[in-house]
Amino acid sequence: MEQLETELEDDINHRVNMALAQAQKKMKADIFQFADAFYRKYPQKWNQNKDRWDEIYPNVGVRLETNVKVARPGLTGKSFFQPDQR
């Protein structure tokens, strides 16, 4: 179960990082509303830099905290294992 949770965490982190890269570097769109979070946490700094957010946003670093716990490992549909892998 621990190996599965670790692999799921890695996969989730990879997918989120890909989405962040697309949003920040290619689209340059704040689809995750980092500006709102920045404003709430640092209102004075936001007021000083809000006119430059388009320049700042593509370089914002994001730290992911992923904690996957498989609560109920029962099957919900077809098994993804081939019959000879069980």
KOLTI-530700 format. One line per field, with one value per residue: residue in one letter; x, y, z of N, C-alpha, C, O in turn. Coordinates in Angstrom, 2 decimals. Layout:
! residues N
residuo = [A; ...];
nx = [X; ...];
ny = [Y; ...];
nz = [Z; ...];
cax = [X; ...];
cay = [Y; ...];
caz = [Z; ...];
cx = [X; ...];
cy = [Y; ...];
cz = [Z; ...];
ox = [X; ...];
oy = [Y; ...];
oz = [Z; ...];
//
This chain:
! residues 86
residuo = [M; E; Q; L; E; T; E; L; E; D; D; I; N; H; R; V; N; M; A; L; A; Q; A; Q; K; K; M; K; A; D; I; F; Q; F; A; D; A; F; Y; R; K; Y; P; Q; K; W; N; Q; N; K; D; R; W; D; E; I; Y; P; N; V; G; V; R; L; E; T; N; V; K; V; A; R; P; G; L; T; G; K; S; F; F; Q; P; D; Q; R];
nx = [0.83; 1.98; 3.85; 2.16; 0.86; 3.05; 3.77; 1.43; 1.50; 3.82; 2.94; 0.79; 2.14; 3.76; 1.84; 0.58; 2.74; 3.22; 0.85; 1.11; 3.41; 2.46; 0.44; 1.89; 4.21; 3.62; 0.87; 0.74; -1.17; -3.01; -4.50; -4.85; -5.23; -3.18; -2.55; -4.63; -4.20; -1.64; -2.18; -3.88; -2.11; 0.11; -0.63; 0.46; 2.82; 1.62; 0.19; 2.32; 3.35; 1.34; 0.87; 2.86; 2.36; 1.99; 4.59; 5.82; 4.40; 5.01; 7.41; 6.98; 7.63; 6.48; 5.61; 4.83; 2.76; 2.06; 0.05; -0.87; -3.29; -4.49; -7.57; -9.60; -8.96; -10.50; -12.05; -13.57; -14.46; -13.56; -10.62; -7.32; -5.19; -3.72; -5.02; -2.93; -1.18; -1.83];
ny = [-1.18; 1.23; 1.64; 2.02; 4.39; 6.14; 6.08; 7.15; 9.74; 10.72; 10.68; 12.47; 14.83; 15.18; 15.62; 17.96; 19.73; 19.83; 21.06; 23.51; 24.52; 24.84; 26.77; 28.91; 29.42; 29.00; 29.84; 32.01; 32.64; 33.18; 30.88; 29.44; 31.22; 32.51; 35.15; 36.12; 34.62; 35.52; 38.22; 38.02; 36.98; 38.69; 41.65; 44.31; 44.04; 43.14; 45.41; 47.04; 45.70; 44.92; 45.97; 44.83; 42.16; 40.50; 40.20; 39.06; 36.71; 34.45; 33.55; 32.69; 30.56; 27.34; 25.27; 22.02; 20.08; 16.99; 14.43; 11.39; 9.07; 5.89; 4.99; 3.06; 0.27; -1.31; -2.82; -0.93; -1.38; -2.98; -4.99; -3.66; -5.23; -7.79; -11.11; -13.02; -11.71; -11.62];
nz = [0.00; 0.75; -1.29; -3.48; -2.69; -2.69; -5.40; -6.49; -5.37; -6.63; -9.30; -9.20; -8.42; -10.67; -12.69; -11.73; -11.74; -14.49; -15.36; -14.03; -15.28; -17.89; -17.45; -16.30; -17.93; -20.71; -21.23; -19.58; -17.67; -14.80; -13.71; -11.41; -9.45; -7.94; -7.45; -5.83; -3.48; -2.82; -2.36; -0.09; 1.83; 1.78; 1.82; 1.69; 0.17; -2.15; -2.99; -3.69; -5.87; -7.67; -10.22; -11.66; -11.82; -14.07; -14.98; -12.79; -12.15; -14.01; -12.92; -10.38; -7.70; -6.80; -4.17; -3.69; -1.61; -1.17; 0.00; -0.10; 0.80; 0.69; 1.38; 1.17; -0.31; -2.02; -4.94; -7.52; -9.94; -12.98; -12.69; -12.96; -13.33; -15.29; -15.79; -15.34; -13.66; -11.03];
cax = [0.00; 2.88; 4.43; 1.09; 0.67; 4.22; 3.65; 0.34; 2.02; 4.73; 2.15; 0.04; 3.11; 4.16; 0.72; 0.38; 3.86; 2.98; -0.21; 1.68; 4.31; 1.61; -0.24; 2.83; 5.18; 3.03; -0.34; 0.93; -2.50; -3.08; -5.73; -4.93; -5.49; -2.09; -2.60; -5.53; -3.52; -0.54; -2.79; -4.36; -1.00; 1.03; -1.37; 1.31; 3.68; 0.76; -0.09; 3.54; 3.72; 0.19; 0.98; 3.89; 2.02; 2.21; 6.02; 6.20; 3.71; 5.69; 8.58; 6.59; 7.91; 5.37; 6.01; 3.70; 2.72; 1.12; -0.01; -1.90; -3.62; -5.52; -8.41; -10.35; -8.36; -11.38; -12.27; -14.80; -14.79; -12.68; -9.25; -6.38; -4.18; -4.03; -5.28; -1.72; -0.35; -2.33];
cay = [0.00; 2.39; 1.83; 2.59; 5.78; 6.89; 6.21; 8.10; 11.07; 11.11; 10.94; 13.71; 15.93; 15.34; 16.22; 19.33; 20.51; 20.04; 22.06; 24.79; 24.99; 25.30; 28.00; 30.00; 29.71; 29.07; 30.65; 33.19; 32.88; 32.82; 30.09; 28.89; 32.38; 32.79; 36.57; 36.26; 34.08; 36.44; 39.41; 37.71; 36.74; 39.83; 42.76; 45.48; 43.72; 43.07; 46.78; 47.57; 44.95; 44.45; 46.38; 44.01; 40.74; 39.78; 39.90; 38.25; 35.41; 33.31; 33.14; 32.32; 29.18; 26.67; 24.09; 21.10; 19.18; 15.94; 13.36; 10.47; 7.93; 5.05; 4.66; 1.83; -0.27; -2.26; -2.59; -0.22; -1.78; -4.04; -4.96; -3.18; -6.26; -8.88; -12.31; -13.73; -10.86; -11.68];
caz = [0.00; 0.81; -2.63; -4.30; -2.28; -3.17; -6.85; -6.75; -5.04; -7.71; -10.49; -8.96; -8.47; -12.06; -13.42; -11.27; -12.25; -15.92; -15.47; -13.62; -16.33; -18.99; -17.05; -16.03; -18.99; -22.05; -21.28; -18.72; -17.11; -13.37; -13.58; -10.05; -8.60; -7.01; -7.10; -4.68; -2.31; -2.51; -1.78; 1.27; 2.74; 1.79; 1.19; 1.42; -0.97; -3.32; -3.44; -4.30; -7.07; -8.44; -11.62; -12.28; -11.63; -15.33; -15.04; -11.62; -12.12; -14.65; -12.16; -9.01; -7.34; -6.12; -3.42; -3.56; -0.46; -1.54; 0.99; -0.57; 1.65; 0.11; 2.52; 0.93; -1.52; -2.71; -6.37; -7.88; -11.31; -13.48; -12.22; -13.96; -13.48; -16.19; -14.99; -14.95; -12.81; -9.64];
cx = [0.88; 3.48; 3.39; 0.89; 1.83; 4.14; 2.54; 0.78; 2.93; 3.95; 1.37; 0.97; 3.52; 3.07; 0.49; 1.51; 3.73; 1.92; 0.30; 2.59; 3.52; 1.00; 0.74; 3.65; 4.53; 1.85; -0.18; -0.41; -2.54; -4.38; -5.91; -5.09; -4.43; -2.10; -3.49; -4.87; -2.38; -1.08; -3.24; -3.21; -0.08; 0.36; -0.50; 2.22; 2.86; 0.51; 1.12; 3.81; 2.56; 0.26; 2.02; 3.57; 2.24; 3.68; 6.43; 5.65; 4.45; 6.88; 8.26; 6.92; 6.76; 5.91; 4.76; 3.85; 1.64; 1.19; -1.17; -2.06; -4.74; -6.34; -9.11; -9.86; -9.23; -11.56; -13.58; -15.25; -13.89; -11.29; -8.34; -5.23; -4.65; -4.22; -4.00; -0.82; -0.77; -1.55];
cy = [1.26; 2.69; 2.47; 4.06; 6.66; 7.11; 7.19; 9.53; 11.58; 11.48; 12.26; 14.92; 16.22; 16.06; 17.68; 20.22; 20.79; 21.12; 23.45; 25.37; 25.53; 26.66; 29.17; 30.38; 29.89; 30.04; 31.98; 33.63; 32.36; 32.06; 29.49; 29.98; 32.59; 34.25; 36.80; 35.77; 34.99; 37.69; 39.16; 37.58; 37.97; 41.06; 43.98; 45.23; 43.64; 44.47; 47.41; 46.94; 44.53; 44.83; 45.56; 42.52; 39.92; 39.41; 38.91; 36.83; 34.27; 32.77; 32.74; 30.84; 28.58; 25.42; 23.23; 20.27; 18.15; 14.83; 12.44; 9.33; 7.15; 4.51; 3.31; 1.22; -1.28; -1.89; -1.85; -0.59; -2.94; -3.88; -4.45; -4.15; -7.28; -10.14; -13.03; -12.93; -10.97; -12.60];
cz = [0.00; -0.56; -3.56; -3.97; -2.77; -4.66; -7.23; -6.46; -6.16; -8.98; -10.35; -9.05; -9.91; -12.86; -13.02; -11.78; -13.75; -16.13; -15.08; -14.69; -17.51; -18.65; -16.92; -17.26; -20.36; -22.11; -20.54; -18.13; -15.69; -13.09; -12.19; -9.00; -7.52; -6.58; -5.88; -3.40; -1.86; -1.84; -0.33; 2.26; 2.89; 1.16; 0.85; 0.22; -2.26; -3.87; -4.12; -5.67; -7.97; -9.92; -12.38; -12.23; -12.90; -15.52; -13.95; -11.72; -12.81; -13.87; -10.72; -8.79; -6.55; -5.45; -3.21; -2.30; -0.74; -0.51; 0.63; 0.44; 0.97; 1.28; 2.36; -0.37; -2.27; -4.17; -6.59; -9.28; -11.71; -12.90; -13.32; -14.14; -14.52; -15.34; -14.55; -14.03; -11.35; -8.81];
ox = [0.56; 3.61; 3.73; 0.76; 1.61; 4.41; 2.68; 0.46; 2.82; 4.27; 1.31; 0.63; 3.62; 3.35; 0.23; 1.26; 4.08; 2.07; -0.04; 2.53; 3.87; 1.03; 0.45; 3.76; 4.86; 1.83; -0.88; -0.74; -2.15; -5.24; -7.02; -5.09; -4.74; -1.70; -3.14; -4.98; -2.18; -0.51; -3.02; -3.33; 0.42; 0.76; -0.71; 2.37; 3.33; 0.60; 0.97; 4.42; 2.79; -0.24; 2.06; 4.43; 2.65; 3.98; 7.27; 6.36; 4.52; 7.34; 9.17; 6.53; 6.15; 6.59; 3.77; 4.95; 0.45; 2.27; -2.32; -1.08; -5.81; -5.87; -9.19; -10.30; -8.70; -11.25; -14.58; -16.31; -13.51; -10.83; -8.54; -4.37; -5.84; -3.63; -3.99; 0.24; -0.08; -1.85];
oy = [2.24; 3.85; 3.36; 4.89; 7.78; 8.21; 7.96; 10.44; 12.73; 12.47; 13.05; 15.91; 17.38; 16.99; 18.53; 21.35; 21.87; 21.99; 24.44; 26.56; 26.57; 27.59; 30.28; 31.56; 30.83; 30.95; 32.94; 34.82; 31.23; 32.52; 29.07; 29.70; 32.82; 34.57; 37.58; 36.41; 35.20; 38.17; 40.00; 38.02; 38.25; 41.47; 44.61; 46.10; 44.01; 44.69; 48.22; 47.57; 43.85; 44.10; 45.59; 41.69; 38.76; 38.41; 38.04; 35.87; 33.18; 31.66; 32.47; 29.98; 29.26; 24.61; 23.68; 19.81; 18.42; 14.34; 12.69; 8.72; 7.70; 3.69; 2.53; 1.63; -2.03; -0.76; -2.11; -0.16; -3.76; -2.76; -4.78; -3.94; -7.58; -10.23; -13.62; -13.43; -10.43; -12.76];
oz = [-0.67; -0.95; -4.35; -4.87; -3.21; -5.15; -8.17; -7.23; -6.58; -9.64; -11.29; -9.69; -10.31; -13.61; -13.87; -12.21; -14.22; -16.99; -15.73; -14.98; -18.07; -19.46; -17.37; -17.59; -21.08; -22.94; -20.83; -18.09; -15.42; -12.34; -11.83; -7.81; -6.35; -5.46; -5.00; -2.36; -0.66; -0.86; 0.54; 3.40; 3.98; 0.07; -0.18; -0.64; -3.33; -5.08; -5.03; -6.53; -8.97; -10.77; -13.61; -12.55; -12.82; -16.16; -14.17; -11.42; -12.24; -14.13; -9.94; -9.58; -5.72; -6.07; -2.63; -1.98; -0.57; -0.19; 1.01; 0.87; 0.71; 2.06; 3.31; -1.45; -3.10; -4.58; -5.92; -9.73; -10.88; -12.64; -14.49; -15.00; -14.61; -14.26; -13.46; -13.64; -10.49; -7.63];
//
